[in-house]
């Protein structure tokens, strides 16, 4: 994954604290948004925007 989306999704997958403050993850199905290191379940890629 060498796209911006892929890089962001990988940071969310890894719960990478270094990415906090760089972007937020918006989950369409739940209507929530959170930082990359948020300890919630990993959303499906088709349901998120960054």
Protein Blocks (a to p, Z undefined) as FASTA:
>chain_A
ZZfklmmmmmmmnopaklgokaccddfknopacdfklccdcddfklccZZ
